[in-house]
């Protein structure tokens, strides 16, 4: 899927750099983006859906077997939040590329970097918090 994304995004490099909309602005601008650039998000969206389905399947199997761990429950909850938030950002980015005016093409790039970092940090900190709670409850027993 990564190779497909790179190939589809690579077809857009001929049209990526352009003149700024205002003469006093500096930097790189995307005056036009091909349809292939928008399609480069599709493999990433499918990847997130597949990973979330695998995680939900594993959670269901664990639930059916009666394994009860607060740490595992927290991991499952945070993973669902992680995958769903990244899915929403990728889908929104894809829709912006297809339907928004070309002047708004760059509006989603900040979110594409910020949301996975934030949600990954939240997942790790939440697991650390839950593990320390379980560790202190084991010591007090």
The first five atom37 places (N, CA, C, CB, O) and aatype in JSON, in Angstrom:
{
  "aatype": [20, 20, 20, 20, 20, 20, 20, 20, 20, 20, 20, 20, 20, 20, 20, 20, 20, 20, 20, 20, 20, 20, 20, 20, 20, 20, 20, 20, 20, 20, 20, 20, 20, 20, 20, 20, 20, 20, 20, 20, 20, 20, 20, 20, 20, 20, 20, 20, 20, 20, 20, 20, 20, 20, 20, 20, 20, 20, 20, 20, 20, 20, 20, 20, 20, 20, 20, 20, 20, 20, 20, 20, 20, 20, 20, 20, 20, 20, 20, 20, 20, 20, 20, 20, 20, 20, 20, 20, 20, 20, 20, 20, 20, 20, 20, 20, 20, 20, 20, 20, 20, 20, 20, 20, 20, 20, 20, 20, 20, 20, 20, 20, 20, 20, 20, 20, 20, 20, 20, 20, 20, 20, 20, 20, 20, 20, 20, 20, 20, 20, 20, 20, 20, 20, 20, 20, 20, 20, 20, 20, 20],
  "atom_mask": [
    [1, 1, 1, 1, 1],
    [1, 1, 1, 1, 1],
    [1, 1, 1, 1, 1],
    [1, 1, 1, 1, 1],
    [1, 1, 1, 1, 1],
    [1, 1, 1, 1, 1],
    [1, 1, 1, 1, 1],
    [1, 1, 1, 1, 1],
    [1, 1, 1, 1, 1],
    [1, 1, 1, 1, 1],
    [1, 1, 1, 1, 1],
    [1, 1, 1, 1, 1],
    [1, 1, 1, 1, 1],
    [1, 1, 1, 1, 1],
    [1, 1, 1, 1, 1],
    [1, 1, 1, 1, 1],
    [1, 1, 1, 1, 1],
    [1, 1, 1, 1, 1],
    [1, 1, 1, 1, 1],
    [1, 1, 1, 1, 1],
    [1, 1, 1, 1, 1],
    [1, 1, 1, 1, 1],
    [1, 1, 1, 1, 1],
    [1, 1, 1, 1, 1],
    [1, 1, 1, 1, 1],
    [1, 1, 1, 1, 1],
    [1, 1, 1, 1, 1],
    [1, 1, 1, 1, 1],
    [1, 1, 1, 1, 1],
    [1, 1, 1, 1, 1],
    [1, 1, 1, 1, 1],
    [1, 1, 1, 1, 1],
    [1, 1, 1, 1, 1],
    [1, 1, 1, 1, 1],
    [1, 1, 1, 1, 1],
    [1, 1, 1, 1, 1],
    [1, 1, 1, 1, 1],
    [1, 1, 1, 1, 1],
    [1, 1, 1, 1, 1],
    [1, 1, 1, 1, 1],
    [1, 1, 1, 1, 1],
    [1, 1, 1, 1, 1],
    [1, 1, 1, 1, 1],
    [1, 1, 1, 1, 1],
    [1, 1, 1, 1, 1],
    [1, 1, 1, 1, 1],
    [1, 1, 1, 1, 1],
    [1, 1, 1, 1, 1],
    [1, 1, 1, 1, 1],
    [1, 1, 1, 1, 1],
    [1, 1, 1, 1, 1],
    [1, 1, 1, 1, 1],
    [1, 1, 1, 1, 1],
    [1, 1, 1, 1, 1],
    [1, 1, 1, 1, 1],
    [1, 1, 1, 1, 1],
    [1, 1, 1, 1, 1],
    [1, 1, 1, 1, 1],
    [1, 1, 1, 1, 1],
    [1, 1, 1, 1, 1],
    [1, 1, 1, 1, 1],
    [1, 1, 1, 1, 1],
    [1, 1, 1, 1, 1],
    [1, 1, 1, 1, 1],
    [1, 1, 1, 1, 1],
    [1, 1, 1, 1, 1],
    [1, 1, 1, 1, 1],
    [1, 1, 1, 1, 1],
    [1, 1, 1, 1, 1],
    [1, 1, 1, 1, 1],
    [1, 1, 1, 1, 1],
    [1, 1, 1, 1, 1],
    [1, 1, 1, 1, 1],
    [1, 1, 1, 1, 1],
    [1, 1, 1, 1, 1],
    [1, 1, 1, 1, 1],
    [1, 1, 1, 1, 1],
    [1, 1, 1, 1, 1],
    [1, 1, 1, 1, 1],
    [1, 1, 1, 1, 1],
    [1, 1, 1, 1, 1],
    [1, 1, 1, 1, 1],
    [1, 1, 1, 1, 1],
    [1, 1, 1, 1, 1],
    [1, 1, 1, 1, 1],
    [1, 1, 1, 1, 1],
    [1, 1, 1, 1, 1],
    [1, 1, 1, 1, 1],
    [1, 1, 1, 1, 1],
    [1, 1, 1, 1, 1],
    [1, 1, 1, 1, 1],
    [1, 1, 1, 1, 1],
    [1, 1, 1, 1, 1],
    [1, 1, 1, 1, 1],
    [1, 1, 1, 1, 1],
    [1, 1, 1, 1, 1],
    [1, 1, 1, 1, 1],
    [1, 1, 1, 1, 1],
    [1, 1, 1, 1, 1],
    [1, 1, 1, 1, 1],
    [1, 1, 1, 1, 1],
    [1, 1, 1, 1, 1],
    [1, 1, 1, 1, 1],
    [1, 1, 1, 1, 1],
    [1, 1, 1, 1, 1],
    [1, 1, 1, 1, 1],
    [1, 1, 1, 1, 1],
    [1, 1, 1, 1, 1],
    [1, 1, 1, 1, 1],
    [1, 1, 1, 1, 1],
    [1, 1, 1, 1, 1],
    [1, 1, 1, 1, 1],
    [1, 1, 1, 1, 1],
    [1, 1, 1, 1, 1],
    [1, 1, 1, 1, 1],
    [1, 1, 1, 1, 1],
    [1, 1, 1, 1, 1],
    [1, 1, 1, 1, 1],
    [1, 1, 1, 1, 1],
    [1, 1, 1, 1, 1],
    [1, 1, 1, 1, 1],
    [1, 1, 1, 1, 1],
    [1, 1, 1, 1, 1],
    [1, 1, 1, 1, 1],
    [1, 1, 1, 1, 1],
    [1, 1, 1, 1, 1],
    [1, 1, 1, 1, 1],
    [1, 1, 1, 1, 1],
    [1, 1, 1, 1, 1],
    [1, 1, 1, 1, 1],
    [1, 1, 1, 1, 1],
    [1, 1, 1, 1, 1],
    [1, 1, 1, 1, 1],
    [1, 1, 1, 1, 1],
    [1, 1, 1, 1, 1],
    [1, 1, 1, 1, 1],
    [1, 1, 1, 1, 1],
    [1, 1, 1, 1, 1],
    [1, 1, 1, 1, 1],
    [1, 1, 1, 1, 1],
    [1, 1, 1, 1, 1]
  ],
  "atom_positions": [
    [[0.81, -1.19, 0.0], [0.0, 0.0, 0.0], [0.86, 1.26, 0.0], [-0.93, -0.01, 1.19], [0.5, 2.27, -0.6]],
    [[2.0, 1.2, 0.67], [2.87, 2.37, 0.71], [3.43, 2.65, -0.69], [4.02, 2.16, 1.72], [3.54, 3.8, -1.1]],
    [[3.78, 1.6, -1.4], [4.32, 1.77, -2.75], [3.27, 2.39, -3.65], [4.79, 0.43, -3.33], [3.58, 3.28, -4.45]],
    [[2.03, 1.95, -3.54], [0.94, 2.51, -4.34], [0.75, 3.98, -4.03], [-0.36, 1.75, -4.09], [0.57, 4.79, -4.94]],
    [[0.8, 4.33, -2.76], [0.65, 5.74, -2.37], [1.77, 6.59, -2.95], [0.62, 5.87, -0.84], [1.52, 7.67, -3.47]],
    [[3.01, 6.1, -2.86], [4.15, 6.85, -3.39], [4.05, 7.01, -4.9], [5.47, 6.16, -3.02], [4.33, 8.09, -5.42]],
    [[3.64, 5.98, -5.59], [3.52, 6.06, -7.05], [2.43, 7.05, -7.44], [3.21, 4.67, -7.64], [2.64, 7.88, -8.33]],
    [[1.26, 6.96, -6.78], [0.17, 7.87, -7.12], [0.51, 9.32, -6.78], [-1.1, 7.47, -6.4], [0.19, 10.22, -7.55]],
    [[1.16, 9.55, -5.66], [1.56, 10.91, -5.29], [2.67, 11.41, -6.21], [2.01, 10.97, -3.83], [2.75, 12.61, -6.48]],
    [[3.52, 10.51, -6.69], [4.61, 10.9, -7.56], [4.16, 11.43, -8.9], [5.52, 9.74, -7.78], [4.87, 12.22, -9.52]],
    [[2.99, 11.02, -9.38], [2.47, 11.51, -10.64], [2.12, 13.0, -10.57], [1.25, 10.71, -11.05], [1.98, 13.66, -11.6]],
    [[1.98, 13.52, -9.37], [1.57, 14.91, -9.21], [2.76, 15.86, -9.14], [0.73, 15.07, -7.97], [2.56, 17.08, -9.16]],
    [[3.99, 15.37, -9.07], [5.13, 16.26, -8.86], [5.34, 17.24, -10.0], [6.37, 15.45, -8.68], [5.97, 18.28, -9.8]],
    [[4.84, 16.96, -11.17], [5.01, 17.9, -12.28], [4.18, 19.17, -12.06], [4.61, 17.23, -13.59], [4.51, 20.21, -12.62]],
    [[3.13, 19.09, -11.27], [2.26, 20.25, -11.09], [2.29, 20.8, -9.67], [0.85, 19.9, -11.45], [1.47, 21.65, -9.33]],
    [[3.21, 20.34, -8.83], [3.18, 20.74, -7.43], [3.65, 22.17, -7.22], [4.04, 19.81, -6.61], [2.97, 22.94, -6.53]],
    [[4.77, 22.56, -7.79], [5.31, 23.88, -7.53], [4.73, 24.9, -8.49], [6.83, 23.86, -7.63], [4.61, 24.66, -9.69]],
    [[4.38, 26.04, -7.93], [3.8, 27.09, -8.76], [4.11, 28.45, -8.2], [2.31, 26.9, -8.89], [4.79, 28.57, -7.18]],
    [[3.63, 29.47, -8.86], [3.81, 30.83, -8.4], [2.88, 31.12, -7.24], [3.57, 31.83, -9.55], [1.78, 30.56, -7.17]],
    [[3.3, 31.98, -6.32], [2.44, 32.3, -5.18], [1.21, 33.09, -5.63], [3.22, 33.09, -4.14], [1.28, 33.84, -6.6]],
    [[0.09, 32.93, -4.92], [-1.11, 33.67, -5.29], [-0.96, 35.18, -5.07], [-2.31, 33.15, -4.5], [-1.61, 35.97, -5.75]],
    [[-0.11, 35.56, -4.13], [0.19, 36.97, -3.86], [1.69, 37.15, -4.03], [-0.29, 37.43, -2.41], [2.47, 36.33, -3.53]],
    [[2.11, 38.19, -4.74], [3.53, 38.36, -5.07], [4.43, 38.45, -3.85], [3.72, 39.58, -5.91], [5.59, 38.03, -3.92]],
    [[3.95, 38.98, -2.74], [4.8, 39.16, -1.57], [4.99, 37.87, -0.76], [4.22, 40.24, -0.68], [5.81, 37.84, 0.16]],
    [[4.24, 36.81, -1.08], [4.36, 35.55, -0.35], [5.55, 34.74, -0.88], [3.04, 34.72, -0.47], [5.88, 34.81, -2.07]],
    [[6.18, 33.99, 0.02], [7.28, 33.13, -0.4], [6.95, 31.69, -0.02], [8.61, 33.58, 0.25], [6.13, 31.45, 0.86]],
    [[7.59, 30.75, -0.7], [7.39, 29.35, -0.39], [6.91, 28.57, -1.6], [6.4, 29.2, 0.74], [6.91, 29.08, -2.72]],
    [[6.51, 27.33, -1.37], [6.01, 26.46, -2.42], [4.49, 26.43, -2.36], [6.6, 25.03, -2.28], [3.9, 26.42, -1.28]],
    [[3.86, 26.42, -3.49], [2.41, 26.43, -3.56], [1.93, 25.37, -4.53], [1.89, 27.82, -3.98], [2.63, 25.01, -5.48]],
    [[0.75, 24.88, -4.28], [0.15, 23.88, -5.17], [-1.02, 24.55, -5.89], [-0.33, 22.6, -4.37], [-2.14, 24.6, -5.37]],
    [[-0.77, 25.07, -7.07], [-1.86, 25.71, -7.8], [-2.85, 24.71, -8.36], [-1.3, 26.57, -8.92], [-4.04, 24.99, -8.46]],
    [[-2.36, 23.54, -8.72], [-3.25, 22.49, -9.22], [-2.77, 21.16, -8.66], [-3.29, 22.45, -10.78], [-1.58, 20.98, -8.39]],
    [[-3.68, 20.25, -8.49], [-3.33, 18.9, -8.05], [-4.11, 17.92, -8.91], [-3.63, 18.69, -6.52], [-5.32, 18.08, -9.11]],
    [[-3.44, 16.93, -9.4], [-4.12, 15.97, -10.26], [-5.02, 15.05, -9.44], [-3.11, 15.15, -11.06], [-4.9, 14.99, -8.21]],
    [[-5.89, 14.36, -10.11], [-6.8, 13.42, -9.46], [-6.01, 12.28, -8.82], [-7.83, 12.86, -10.47], [-6.46, 11.69, -7.83]],
    [[-4.84, 11.95, -9.37], [-4.01, 10.88, -8.82], [-3.47, 11.25, -7.45], [-2.87, 10.56, -9.75], [-3.27, 10.37, -6.61]],
    [[-3.24, 12.54, -7.21], [-2.77, 12.96, -5.89], [-3.85, 12.71, -4.85], [-2.38, 14.44, -5.9], [-3.54, 12.3, -3.73]],
    [[-5.1, 12.95, -5.18], [-6.2, 12.65, -4.28], [-6.38, 11.16, -4.07], [-7.49, 13.24, -4.8], [-6.73, 10.71, -2.98]],
    [[-6.13, 10.39, -5.11], [-6.25, 8.94, -5.0], [-5.14, 8.33, -4.15], [-6.25, 8.31, -6.37], [-5.25, 7.19, -3.72]],
    [[-4.07, 9.08, -3.92], [-2.97, 8.54, -3.11], [-3.38, 8.35, -1.66], [-1.76, 9.45, -3.19], [-2.7, 7.64, -0.92]],
    [[-4.48, 8.97, -1.23], [-4.96, 8.78, 0.13], [-5.76, 7.49, 0.29], [-5.82, 9.96, 0.54], [-5.92, 7.0, 1.41]],
    [[-6.26, 6.94, -0.78], [-7.12, 5.75, -0.69], [-6.4, 4.56, -0.06], [-7.62, 5.37, -2.08], [-6.98, 3.92, 0.81]],
    [[-5.16, 4.22, -0.46], [-4.49, 3.1, 0.22], [-4.29, 3.34, 1.72], [-3.14, 2.85, -0.42], [-4.41, 2.41, 2.51]],
    [[-4.0, 4.57, 2.11], [-3.84, 4.87, 3.53], [-5.16, 4.71, 4.28], [-3.3, 6.3, 3.72], [-5.18, 4.2, 5.41]],
    [[-6.25, 5.13, 3.67], [-7.57, 4.97, 4.29], [-7.9, 3.5, 4.44], [-8.66, 5.68, 3.46], [-8.37, 3.07, 5.5]],
    [[-7.65, 2.72, 3.39], [-7.91, 1.28, 3.47], [-7.03, 0.62, 4.53], [-7.67, 0.63, 2.11], [-7.47, -0.29, 5.23]],
    [[-5.79, 1.06, 4.64], [-4.89, 0.53, 5.64], [-5.42, 0.78, 7.05], [-3.49, 1.14, 5.49], [-5.39, -0.12, 7.88]],
    [[-5.9, 1.96, 7.32], [-6.45, 2.28, 8.64], [-7.69, 1.44, 8.94], [-6.8, 3.76, 8.73], [-7.86, 0.96, 10.06]],
    [[-8.54, 1.25, 7.95], [-9.75, 0.43, 8.16], [-9.36, -1.02, 8.45], [-10.68, 0.5, 6.91], [-9.91, -1.64, 9.36]],
    [[-8.41, -1.56, 7.69], [-7.99, -2.94, 7.89], [-7.35, -3.12, 9.27], [-7.01, -3.37, 6.79], [-7.65, -4.1, 9.96]],
    [[-6.48, -2.2, 9.67], [-5.85, -2.3, 10.98], [-6.88, -2.21, 12.11], [-4.81, -1.2, 11.15], [-6.78, -2.93, 13.1]],
    [[-7.85, -1.33, 11.96], [-8.89, -1.2, 12.99], [-9.74, -2.47, 13.05], [-9.78, 0.03, 12.7], [-10.1, -2.91, 14.14]],
    [[-10.07, -3.04, 11.91], [-10.85, -4.28, 11.9], [-10.08, -5.43, 12.54], [-11.25, -4.65, 10.48], [-10.66, -6.23, 13.28]],
    [[-8.79, -5.53, 12.26], [-7.97, -6.56, 12.91], [-7.94, -6.37, 14.42], [-6.54, -6.53, 12.36], [-8.05, -7.34, 15.18]],
    [[-7.79, -5.13, 14.85], [-7.75, -4.85, 16.27], [-9.09, -5.17, 16.94], [-7.36, -3.38, 16.51], [-9.12, -5.73, 18.03]],
    [[-10.2, -4.81, 16.28], [-11.52, -5.12, 16.83], [-11.77, -6.63, 16.86], [-12.61, -4.44, 16.01], [-12.39, -7.14, 17.79]],
    [[-11.29, -7.34, 15.86], [-11.42, -8.8, 15.84], [-10.66, -9.42, 17.02], [-10.91, -9.38, 14.5], [-11.18, -10.3, 17.71]],
    [[-9.45, -8.95, 17.23], [-8.65, -9.47, 18.34], [-9.3, -9.12, 19.68], [-7.21, -8.9, 18.28], [-9.27, -9.93, 20.61]],
    [[-9.88, -7.95, 19.78], [-10.58, -7.56, 21.01], [-11.8, -8.45, 21.24], [-11.0, -6.08, 20.95], [-12.09, -8.83, 22.37]],
    [[-12.51, -8.78, 20.17], [-13.69, -9.65, 20.29], [-13.28, -11.05, 20.74], [-14.44, -9.73, 18.96], [-13.93, -11.63, 21.61]],
    [[-12.22, -11.59, 20.17], [-11.73, -12.91, 20.56], [-11.31, -12.89, 22.03], [-10.55, -13.35, 19.67], [-11.62, -13.83, 22.77]],
    [[-10.63, -11.86, 22.43], [-10.19, -11.73, 23.83], [-11.39, -11.65, 24.76], [-9.29, -10.5, 24.0], [-11.39, -12.26, 25.83]],
    [[-12.4, -10.9, 24.36], [-13.62, -10.77, 25.17], [-14.35, -12.11, 25.28], [-14.56, -9.71, 24.55], [-14.82, -12.48, 26.35]],
    [[-14.43, -12.83, 24.17], [-15.12, -14.14, 24.16], [-14.4, -15.15, 25.05], [-15.22, -14.68, 22.73], [-15.05, -16.01, 25.65]],
    [[-13.07, -15.06, 25.13], [-12.3, -15.99, 25.96], [-12.35, -15.62, 27.43], [-10.87, -16.04, 25.5], [-11.85, -16.38, 28.27]],
    [[-12.93, -14.49, 27.76], [-13.09, -14.1, 29.16], [-11.88, -13.47, 29.8], [-13.48, -15.27, 29.93], [-11.82, -13.36, 31.02]],
    [[-10.91, -13.06, 29.0], [-9.72, -12.41, 29.55], [-10.1, -11.0, 29.98], [-8.54, -12.38, 28.52], [-10.59, -10.21, 29.16]],
    [[-9.87, -10.67, 31.25], [-10.29, -9.38, 31.78], [-9.07, -8.62, 32.31], [-11.35, -9.55, 32.89], [-8.54, -8.95, 33.37]],
    [[-8.65, -7.63, 31.57], [-7.52, -6.8, 31.98], [-7.88, -5.35, 31.71], [-6.21, -7.2, 31.22], [-8.31, -4.99, 30.61]],
    [[-7.71, -4.52, 32.72], [-8.01, -3.09, 32.53], [-7.03, -2.46, 31.55], [-7.96, -2.35, 33.88], [-7.4, -1.55, 30.81]],
    [[-5.79, -2.93, 31.55], [-4.81, -2.4, 30.61], [-5.2, -2.74, 29.18], [-3.41, -2.96, 30.92], [-5.11, -1.89, 28.29]],
    [[-5.64, -3.97, 28.95], [-6.07, -4.36, 27.61], [-7.31, -3.58, 27.18], [-6.35, -5.86, 27.56], [-7.42, -3.17, 26.03]],
    [[-8.25, -3.38, 28.1], [-9.44, -2.59, 27.77], [-9.05, -1.16, 27.39], [-10.41, -2.57, 28.96], [-9.59, -0.61, 26.43]],
    [[-8.13, -0.58, 28.13], [-7.68, 0.78, 27.83], [-6.99, 0.82, 26.48], [-6.74, 1.3, 28.92], [-7.18, 1.77, 25.71]],
    [[-6.18, -0.19, 26.19], [-5.49, -0.25, 24.9], [-6.49, -0.34, 23.75], [-4.53, -1.45, 24.86], [-6.32, 0.32, 22.73]],
    [[-7.52, -1.13, 23.91], [-8.54, -1.27, 22.87], [-9.29, 0.03, 22.68], [-9.51, -2.41, 23.21], [-9.51, 0.46, 21.55]],
    [[-9.7, 0.67, 23.77], [-10.42, 1.94, 23.66], [-9.58, 3.0, 22.97], [-10.84, 2.44, 25.05], [-10.05, 3.69, 22.06]],
    [[-8.34, 3.13, 23.39], [-7.48, 4.14, 22.79], [-7.12, 3.81, 21.35], [-6.22, 4.3, 23.61], [-6.95, 4.72, 20.53]],
    [[-7.0, 2.54, 21.03], [-6.72, 2.15, 19.65], [-7.87, 2.49, 18.73], [-6.4, 0.67, 19.56], [-7.66, 2.95, 17.61]],
    [[-9.09, 2.25, 19.19], [-10.26, 2.62, 18.38], [-10.29, 4.13, 18.16], [-11.57, 2.15, 19.07], [-10.57, 4.59, 17.06]],
    [[-10.0, 4.89, 19.21], [-9.95, 6.35, 19.07], [-8.83, 6.76, 18.12], [-9.76, 7.01, 20.45], [-9.03, 7.66, 17.3]],
    [[-7.68, 6.13, 18.22], [-6.54, 6.41, 17.35], [-6.89, 6.15, 15.89], [-5.32, 5.57, 17.77], [-6.73, 7.03, 15.04]],
    [[-7.38, 4.95, 15.6], [-7.69, 4.6, 14.21], [-8.82, 5.45, 13.65], [-8.05, 3.13, 14.11], [-8.77, 5.87, 12.49]],
    [[-9.85, 5.7, 14.45], [-10.97, 6.48, 13.93], [-10.58, 7.93, 13.68], [-12.14, 6.43, 14.91], [-11.03, 8.52, 12.7]],
    [[-9.75, 8.52, 14.54], [-9.35, 9.91, 14.3], [-8.46, 10.03, 13.07], [-8.62, 10.46, 15.53], [-8.59, 10.98, 12.3]],
    [[-7.56, 9.09, 12.88], [-6.71, 9.13, 11.69], [-7.53, 8.87, 10.44], [-5.57, 8.1, 11.81], [-7.29, 9.47, 9.4]],
    [[-8.5, 7.97, 10.53], [-9.39, 7.71, 9.4], [-10.14, 8.98, 9.01], [-10.38, 6.58, 9.74], [-10.25, 9.3, 7.82]],
    [[-10.66, 9.7, 10.0], [-11.4, 10.94, 9.71], [-10.49, 11.98, 9.05], [-12.01, 11.51, 11.01], [-10.91, 12.64, 8.11]],
    [[-9.28, 12.12, 9.54], [-8.35, 13.09, 8.96], [-8.0, 12.71, 7.52], [-7.06, 13.2, 9.81], [-7.98, 13.56, 6.64]],
    [[-7.72, 11.43, 7.28], [-7.38, 11.0, 5.92], [-8.56, 11.16, 4.96], [-6.92, 9.55, 5.93], [-8.39, 11.6, 3.82]],
    [[-9.75, 10.8, 5.43], [-10.94, 10.94, 4.59], [-11.22, 12.41, 4.29], [-12.16, 10.29, 5.26], [-11.55, 12.76, 3.16]],
    [[-11.09, 13.25, 5.29], [-11.3, 14.69, 5.08], [-10.27, 15.24, 4.1], [-11.22, 15.45, 6.41], [-10.62, 16.04, 3.23]],
    [[-9.04, 14.82, 4.23], [-7.99, 15.28, 3.31], [-8.29, 14.85, 1.89], [-6.63, 14.73, 3.74], [-8.1, 15.61, 0.94]],
    [[-8.75, 13.63, 1.75], [-9.1, 13.12, 0.42], [-10.26, 13.91, -0.18], [-9.46, 11.62, 0.49], [-10.23, 14.27, -1.35]],
    [[-11.27, 14.19, 0.63], [-12.42, 14.96, 0.16], [-12.04, 16.4, -0.18], [-13.53, 14.95, 1.2], [-12.57, 16.97, -1.13]],
    [[-11.14, 16.98, 0.6], [-10.66, 18.34, 0.29], [-9.97, 18.35, -1.06], [-9.7, 18.85, 1.4], [-10.19, 19.26, -1.86]],
    [[-9.16, 17.35, -1.33], [-8.46, 17.31, -2.62], [-9.41, 17.13, -3.8], [-7.44, 16.19, -2.62], [-9.14, 17.62, -4.89]],
    [[-10.52, 16.43, -3.57], [-11.45, 16.2, -4.68], [-12.45, 17.33, -4.87], [-12.19, 14.91, -4.45], [-12.78, 17.68, -6.0]],
    [[-12.92, 17.92, -3.78], [-14.07, 18.81, -3.89], [-13.81, 20.27, -3.52], [-15.15, 18.31, -3.04], [-14.59, 21.14, -3.91]],
    [[-12.75, 20.56, -2.79], [-12.49, 21.94, -2.38], [-11.8, 22.7, -3.5], [-11.64, 21.99, -1.1], [-11.2, 22.1, -4.39]],
    [[-11.89, 24.02, -3.45], [-11.12, 24.81, -4.44], [-9.63, 24.55, -4.3], [-11.41, 26.31, -4.27], [-9.15, 24.25, -3.21]],
    [[-8.91, 24.66, -5.38], [-7.49, 24.34, -5.39], [-6.68, 25.23, -4.44], [-6.94, 24.46, -6.79], [-5.58, 24.85, -4.05]],
    [[-7.2, 26.38, -4.08], [-6.47, 27.24, -3.15], [-6.48, 26.67, -1.73], [-7.08, 28.65, -3.14], [-5.68, 27.1, -0.89]],
    [[-7.35, 25.71, -1.44], [-7.44, 25.11, -0.11], [-6.77, 23.74, -0.02], [-8.89, 24.99, 0.29], [-6.94, 23.04, 0.98]],
    [[-6.02, 23.35, -1.03], [-5.44, 22.02, -1.07], [-4.49, 21.77, 0.1], [-4.7, 21.81, -2.38], [-4.44, 20.66, 0.63]],
    [[-3.75, 22.78, 0.52], [-2.76, 22.6, 1.59], [-3.35, 22.68, 2.98], [-1.69, 23.64, 1.46], [-2.63, 22.49, 3.96]],
    [[-4.63, 22.94, 3.1], [-5.22, 23.18, 4.42], [-5.17, 21.96, 5.33], [-6.64, 23.64, 4.26], [-5.15, 22.11, 6.55]],
    [[-5.15, 20.78, 4.78], [-5.2, 19.57, 5.61], [-3.83, 19.02, 5.98], [-5.98, 18.52, 4.9], [-3.76, 18.12, 6.82]],
    [[-2.77, 19.5, 5.4], [-1.46, 18.91, 5.64], [-1.01, 19.01, 7.09], [-0.44, 19.57, 4.75], [-0.37, 18.09, 7.59]],
    [[-1.32, 20.08, 7.76], [-0.96, 20.21, 9.17], [-1.63, 19.16, 10.03], [-1.32, 21.59, 9.68], [-1.01, 18.61, 10.94]],
    [[-2.88, 18.88, 9.73], [-3.63, 17.86, 10.48], [-3.08, 16.47, 10.21], [-5.11, 17.91, 10.13], [-3.12, 15.61, 11.09]],
    [[-2.59, 16.23, 9.0], [-2.03, 14.92, 8.67], [-0.8, 14.59, 9.51], [-1.68, 14.86, 7.19], [-0.5, 13.41, 9.73]],
    [[-0.11, 15.6, 9.97], [1.06, 15.38, 10.82], [0.7, 15.44, 12.3], [2.14, 16.4, 10.51], [1.24, 14.68, 13.11]],
    [[-0.19, 16.35, 12.66], [-0.48, 16.59, 14.08], [-1.32, 15.5, 14.72], [-1.18, 17.91, 14.25], [-1.04, 15.08, 15.84]],
    [[-2.35, 15.02, 14.03], [-3.27, 14.06, 14.64], [-2.6, 12.72, 14.95], [-4.46, 13.83, 13.71], [-2.76, 12.23, 16.07]],
    [[-1.86, 12.1, 14.03], [-1.21, 10.83, 14.41], [-0.23, 10.98, 15.56], [-0.49, 10.24, 13.21], [-0.15, 10.11, 16.43]],
    [[0.52, 12.09, 15.59], [1.47, 12.3, 16.7], [0.73, 12.46, 18.02], [2.35, 13.53, 16.44], [1.11, 11.88, 19.03]],
    [[-0.32, 13.26, 18.0], [-1.08, 13.51, 19.22], [-1.78, 12.24, 19.71], [-2.12, 14.61, 18.99], [-1.74, 11.93, 20.9]],
    [[-2.4, 11.52, 18.81], [-3.12, 10.32, 19.21], [-2.17, 9.2, 19.63], [-4.02, 9.84, 18.07], [-2.49, 8.44, 20.54]],
    [[-1.02, 9.09, 18.99], [-0.03, 8.11, 19.4], [0.51, 8.42, 20.79], [1.1, 8.05, 18.4], [0.7, 7.52, 21.61]],
    [[0.76, 9.7, 21.05], [1.22, 10.09, 22.39], [0.16, 9.82, 23.43], [1.6, 11.57, 22.41], [0.46, 9.35, 24.52]],
    [[-1.1, 10.11, 23.09], [-2.19, 9.85, 24.02], [-2.29, 8.36, 24.32], [-3.52, 10.36, 23.45], [-2.49, 7.97, 25.47]],
    [[-2.16, 7.53, 23.31], [-2.24, 6.09, 23.5], [-1.13, 5.6, 24.43], [-2.15, 5.36, 22.15], [-1.38, 4.82, 25.34]],
    [[0.09, 6.05, 24.2], [1.21, 5.62, 25.03], [1.09, 6.13, 26.46], [2.53, 6.11, 24.43], [1.32, 5.37, 27.41]],
    [[0.71, 7.39, 26.64], [0.57, 7.93, 27.99], [-0.58, 7.29, 28.74], [0.37, 9.43, 27.93], [-0.49, 7.06, 29.95]],
    [[-1.64, 6.99, 28.05], [-2.79, 6.32, 28.67], [-2.42, 4.91, 29.13], [-3.98, 6.27, 27.7], [-2.81, 4.49, 30.22]],
    [[-1.66, 4.2, 28.3], [-1.22, 2.85, 28.69], [-0.29, 2.92, 29.88], [-0.54, 2.15, 27.52], [-0.37, 2.09, 30.79]],
    [[0.62, 3.91, 29.89], [1.54, 4.07, 31.01], [0.77, 4.38, 32.3], [2.56, 5.19, 30.71], [1.09, 3.84, 33.36]],
    [[-0.22, 5.24, 32.2], [-1.04, 5.57, 33.37], [-1.77, 4.34, 33.89], [-2.04, 6.68, 33.02], [-1.79, 4.09, 35.1]],
    [[-2.37, 3.58, 33.0], [-3.12, 2.39, 33.42], [-2.18, 1.33, 34.0], [-3.9, 1.81, 32.23], [-2.52, 0.68, 34.98]],
    [[-1.01, 1.17, 33.39], [-0.05, 0.19, 33.91], [0.44, 0.58, 35.3], [1.13, 0.04, 32.96], [0.62, -0.29, 36.16]],
    [[0.67, 1.86, 35.52], [1.12, 2.28, 36.85], [0.0, 2.11, 37.88], [1.59, 3.76, 36.82], [0.27, 1.81, 39.05]],
    [[-1.25, 2.3, 37.48], [-2.37, 2.05, 38.39], [-2.45, 0.57, 38.77], [-3.7, 2.51, 37.76], [-2.65, 0.23, 39.93]],
    [[-2.29, -0.3, 37.77], [-2.33, -1.73, 38.06], [-1.14, -2.16, 38.91], [-2.37, -2.54, 36.76], [-1.26, -3.03, 39.77]],
    [[0.01, -1.55, 38.67], [1.2, -1.9, 39.44], [1.04, -1.48, 40.9], [2.45, -1.24, 38.83], [1.39, -2.24, 41.8]],
    [[0.51, -0.29, 41.14], [0.32, 0.15, 42.54], [-0.79, -0.62, 43.22], [0.0, 1.64, 42.59], [-0.73, -0.82, 44.43]],
    [[-1.8, -1.06, 42.47], [-2.85, -1.86, 43.09], [-2.32, -3.27, 43.42], [-4.08, -1.95, 42.16], [-2.76, -3.87, 44.4]],
    [[-1.39, -3.79, 42.61], [-0.78, -5.09, 42.91], [0.11, -5.01, 44.14], [0.03, -5.59, 41.71], [0.16, -5.95, 44.93]],
    [[0.8, -3.9, 44.31], [1.67, -3.74, 45.48], [0.86, -3.63, 46.76], [2.56, -2.49, 45.31], [1.24, -4.17, 47.8]],
    [[-0.29, -2.92, 46.66], [-1.1, -2.73, 47.88], [-1.83, -3.99, 48.32], [-2.13, -1.63, 47.65], [-2.32, -4.05, 49.45]],
    [[-1.89, -4.99, 47.47], [-2.59, -6.23, 47.83], [-1.83, -7.07, 48.78], [-2.88, -7.03, 46.64], [-2.3, -8.14, 49.16]]
  ]
}
